[in-house]
């Protein structure tokens, strides 16, 4: 799983060849920490179909504001440079995979 910033968001997410799942996260957010192992597993299992990245909202306010992220964790899927799906809140890996099925 890759950490992205305001500086490299365009290169890592917008111009990515694969669909990208971005977790907007924060160190102070317990549900965000809970998602860490889920996202690492997802990245290793689905890496050929989906790029998984994290963006710390406190360190990267520009991107956070552009996409109007207010709650953590927020998950956004980008395909072809555009956000195509958004989900808010921690969830089990199985549920996350089900919700991603239509964008993979």
Buried (B, 14 or more C-beta within 10 A) or exposed (E): BBEBEBEBBEEBBEEBEBBBBBBBBBEEBEBBBEBEEBBEBBBEEBEEEBBBBBBBBEEBEEBBEEBEBEEBBBBBBBBEEEBEBBBBEBBEBEEBBEBBEEEE
